[in-house]
């Protein structure tokens, strides 16, 4: 194995090991950052839903409360306001999604699907649980969901969700009495669930990862080329030349020119020593001839 091959092999092993370690760590960090970003994003969407709810209770409902006896206005219902706000958002960003998934809902479109029911049951089983974060495949790609329990804390909720007899007549005209009743004080009846797409931040993370790996490989390629050129001119060529001269001298060819080296590095020092040794050998050979 030549010196160049040995050095290149050692270099390649070190580079590949380094690439594997830094690649693994950076990939994990980038993916983790992407997920954190999505969770922050989902948290903000949840806050925005809560803001829409609070706005409806505090500002919209008081304005319309007198009209409710003539005609029920869903616009005064916080859950309706939050869901509608998101439906508007979904017109431009269909991969974002909000639902007040409920086991026994007033509005059938709020009925929990199978996986949402699983989440609600987890909240019902463990009253301490305040948040569930998970991932799911959706038709628009992988998605992260953030879920929080809906617990009936305010007895006023039961006016419309307790027994049908207490609920406003106008509401029953619109929604009937079959669903959305029988909720209990302190019961977890459903879950607010926000879904945020994961594909875009993951793509960004993968792009950053690819750029990192490509720049690592490019840096190595440059180091590799420069080192090989340097190796060839500084070490391999002079050593080969010396070996050739030594070969010729040892075969009795004393006419070969001396090894020329002007530098001050170790190879030049070796060259000077080599020349001195050659002269001594030549002298010895001449003395032997006499
Ligand atoms: C004035 C009657 C009324 C009151 C009071 C009321 N709601 Fe509702 N609620 C409704 C109606 C009507 C809907 C269905 C709205 C729609 O069409 O999306 C609804 C929907 C919901 C939903 C979505 C699931 C479903 O049933 O469709 C949740 C969750 C909910 N309400 C929770 C509450 C909570 C918690 C309170 C108390 C803070 C409360 N509601 C008070 C009338 C009421």
Boltz pocket constraint, residues with backbone or C-beta under 6 A from the ligand:
constraints:
  - pocket:
      binder: B
      contacts: [[A, 74], [A, 77], [A, 79], [A, 80], [A, 83], [A, 100], [A, 101], [A, 102], [A, 104], [A, 105], [A, 106], [A, 107], [A, 108], [A, 110], [A, 150], [A, 151], [A, 152], [A, 153], [A, 154], [A, 156], [A, 157], [A, 158], [A, 159], [A, 160], [A, 161], [A, 168], [A, 171], [A, 175], [A, 180], [A, 190]]
      max_distance: 6.0
